[in-house]
Amino acid sequence: MGRLNLILSEKIDRIDNIHSLQEWFNQLLRNAGVRVLVGKSNNKWLCIETDNPSLLLSTLNLQVYYPLEPVDKPILRTCWIEKIQGNVVTCSYPLSDGSTMLSRYTLNNWIAYLGFKRNSISSLDILKNIGVDVDYPINITLEQPSILYRKLIEKLIIKGLDIVFLRGLTPLEIERMLSKEKLSKYVADVTYLTLTTHMLYVKLGVRPKKVVENIVMTISKLRKHVAYKVCEWKNLEPASFFLKTCIIDNLI
């Protein structure tokens, strides 16, 4: 089988992301005999050249929470939020040829679908806390956030921990930061939403600010830039009704 180019729904902000992902894929697939070459398509999307796309995708999907392969039909499509203006969310996603498509959604419909109150400032704040923000990914089914996103909210509420969202680092960079004792003693768990967007669960009794300060200090020494947002668990309390609804729905 010849080598194929795979376009992934992963936004690449910096050229050093490419180098770090190349190293990470080499480590991940070292014993599988799969060769990859990491690049950038359309000046935006992650492109991977490989001789075994099936194995690469199956391995990748075990690492990240959101599936990253582009799909023509809107089933579990991972999009990137480009703009939120009033009641409209504009998202982008790639097609398999690397071209970029835009889609628009009604924010109030999302809020109602997730069990929150329409036209509510507190509902908007909750969504921003849990990743509905510009330059962050979200998984979509048809016109709504997918079951993966609903389950993500459930997980956040059940865990009862504060979260730090990080945007702009690769899994390898996260692994190396957590290998340092100073940061690892603050972080209970990590979820890779995509290859450049991650959720760090903060240990009980630790202020999220402490985690952010440590990350910013580490990154500044490497002359890199990351975007971050803090989601305090106490601010998710209004979403507890949503969780109860989900549990009841699952029992029916």
C-alpha positions in Angstrom: 0.0 0.0 0.0 1.3 3.5 -0.9 1.5 6.4 1.5 -1.6 8.5 2.0 -2.2 12.0 3.3 -4.7 12.3 6.1 -6.2 15.7 7.0 -7.2 15.9 10.6 -9.5 18.4 12.3 -6.7 19.8 14.4 -5.8 23.5 14.2 -2.0 24.2 14.1 -1.0 27.5 15.5 2.8 27.3 15.6 5.4 25.6 13.5 7.0 24.0 16.6 3.7 22.2 17.1 4.6 20.3 13.9 8.0 19.3 15.2 6.7 18.2 18.6 3.8 16.2 17.1 6.3 14.5 14.7 8.4 13.4 17.7 5.3 12.3 19.7 3.9 10.2 16.8 7.3 8.6 16.3 7.3 7.5 20.0 3.6 6.4 19.9 4.0 4.2 16.8 7.6 3.1 17.3 6.7 -0.5 17.9 3.9 -0.7 15.3 6.1 -0.2 12.2 4.0 2.7 11.1 5.8 5.6 9.4 4.4 9.1 9.6 5.3 12.6 8.3 3.6 15.5 10.0 2.8 18.7 8.2 0.3 21.5 7.8 -2.4 21.8 5.1 -4.1 25.0 3.9 -2.0 26.9 6.4 -4.3 25.6 9.2 -5.0 21.9 9.5 -2.8 19.1 10.6 -1.8 16.8 7.8 -0.2 13.4 8.3 1.4 11.3 5.6 1.4 7.6 6.5 1.7 4.1 5.0 -1.0 2.7 7.4 -3.8 5.2 7.9 -6.2 2.7 9.6 -3.7 1.8 12.3 -2.7 5.4 12.8 -6.3 6.6 13.2 -7.3 3.7 15.6 -4.2 4.5 17.7 -4.8 8.2 17.6 -8.5 7.8 18.7 -7.3 6.0 21.8 -5.3 9.1 22.8 -7.7 12.0 22.2 -11.3 12.5 23.4 -12.7 14.0 20.1 -12.3 12.1 16.9 -10.1 14.1 14.5 -10.7 12.6 11.1 -12.8 14.7 8.8 -16.2 13.3 7.8 -18.5 14.3 5.0 -21.7 13.5 6.9 -22.3 15.5 10.1 -21.9 12.6 12.5 -19.4 13.3 15.4 -17.7 16.1 13.5 -15.0 17.9 15.4 -15.2 21.6 14.7 -13.3 24.7 15.9 -15.1 27.7 17.2 -14.1 30.8 15.1 -16.6 33.4 16.3 -19.4 33.9 18.8 -21.6 36.8 17.9 -24.9 37.3 19.6 -26.8 34.1 19.3 -24.7 32.6 16.4 -21.7 30.3 16.8 -19.4 30.1 13.7 -17.3 27.0 13.4 -14.7 25.7 11.0 -13.7 22.2 10.0 -11.7 20.6 7.2 -12.7 18.4 4.4 -10.6 15.4 3.3 -8.9 17.5 0.6 -7.7 20.0 3.2 -10.2 22.8 2.3 -11.9 24.6 5.1 -15.7 24.7 5.6 -17.7 27.0 7.8 -20.9 26.2 9.6 -23.1 28.3 11.8 -25.2 27.2 14.8 -27.8 28.8 17.1 -26.4 29.2 20.6 -29.8 29.2 22.2 -30.6 25.8 20.6 -27.4 24.4 22.1 -28.3 25.8 25.5 -31.8 24.3 25.4 -30.5 20.9 24.1 -28.0 20.7 27.0 -30.8 21.4 29.5 -29.9 24.9 30.4 -32.1 28.0 30.4 -32.5 29.9 27.1 -31.4 33.5 27.0 -29.7 33.1 30.3 -26.4 34.9 31.1 -25.5 32.2 33.6 -26.1 29.5 30.9 -23.7 31.3 28.6 -21.1 31.6 31.3 -21.4 27.8 32.0 -20.8 27.0 28.3 -17.8 29.3 28.2 -16.5 27.6 31.3 -16.7 24.2 29.6 -15.0 24.9 26.4 -17.6 26.7 24.2 -15.3 29.6 23.3 -13.4 31.0 20.4 -10.3 28.9 19.3 -11.5 25.9 21.2 -12.8 22.6 19.6 -16.3 21.1 20.0 -17.8 17.9 18.7 -21.0 18.3 16.8 -23.8 15.9 15.7 -26.1 17.4 13.1 -26.8 20.9 14.5 -26.2 20.1 18.2 -23.2 19.4 20.5 -22.7 15.6 20.4 -23.1 12.9 23.0 -19.4 13.1 23.5 -19.7 16.7 24.7 -22.7 15.9 26.9 -20.7 13.1 28.5 -17.8 15.5 29.0 -20.1 17.8 31.1 -21.2 14.8 33.1 -17.6 13.9 33.8 -16.7 17.4 34.9 -19.6 17.5 37.3 -19.0 14.0 38.7 -15.3 14.5 39.3 -15.9 17.6 41.4 -12.5 19.1 40.5 -11.4 22.4 39.1 -10.2 22.4 35.5 -7.5 24.2 33.6 -8.0 24.2 29.8 -4.8 24.5 27.8 -4.6 25.5 24.2 -1.4 25.3 22.1 0.6 22.5 23.6 1.1 19.0 22.3 0.7 15.8 24.3 4.5 15.4 24.4 4.9 18.9 25.9 2.2 18.1 28.4 3.9 14.8 29.3 7.2 16.5 29.8 5.7 19.3 32.0 4.0 16.7 34.2 7.2 14.7 34.5 8.5 17.6 36.6 7.5 17.0 40.2 6.4 20.6 40.9 3.5 20.5 38.4 2.6 16.8 38.8 1.8 17.3 42.5 -0.9 19.8 41.5 -2.6 17.8 38.7 -4.8 14.8 39.3 -5.6 13.8 35.7 -5.4 14.9 32.1 -7.7 14.6 29.2 -6.4 15.3 25.7 -9.4 16.8 23.9 -7.4 17.1 20.7 -3.7 17.1 20.0 -3.4 20.7 20.9 -6.2 21.2 23.5 -6.1 19.6 26.9 -7.9 19.6 30.2 -5.9 19.4 33.4 -7.9 18.3 36.5 -6.6 20.1 39.6 -6.1 18.2 42.8 -8.5 18.9 45.7 -7.1 21.7 47.9 -5.0 23.2 45.1 -5.9 26.6 43.6 -6.1 26.5 39.7 -4.1 29.7 39.8 -1.1 27.7 41.1 -1.3 25.3 38.2 -1.5 28.2 35.7 1.4 30.0 37.3 3.6 26.9 37.1 2.7 26.3 33.4 3.2 29.9 32.4 6.6 29.9 34.1 7.7 26.7 32.4 6.5 27.8 29.0 8.0 31.3 29.2 11.4 29.7 29.7 10.9 27.8 26.5 9.7 31.0 24.7 6.3 29.5 23.9 2.8 30.9 24.3 -0.2 29.1 25.5 -3.9 30.1 25.9 -5.6 28.9 29.0 -9.0 29.2 30.8 -9.9 28.1 34.3 -13.2 26.2 35.0 -13.9 26.2 38.8 -16.2 23.3 39.8 -18.3 25.6 42.0 -19.4 27.5 38.9 -20.8 24.3 37.4 -23.4 23.9 40.2 -26.3 25.2 38.0 -25.5 22.4 35.6 -26.3 19.7 38.2 -29.9 19.7 36.9 -28.5 18.7 33.5 -26.6 15.8 35.1 -29.8 14.5 36.8 -31.7 14.8 33.5 -29.0 12.8 31.7 -29.1 10.0 34.4 -32.8 9.8 34.2 -32.7 9.6 30.3 -30.1 6.8 30.5 -32.4 4.8 32.8 -35.4 5.1 30.6 
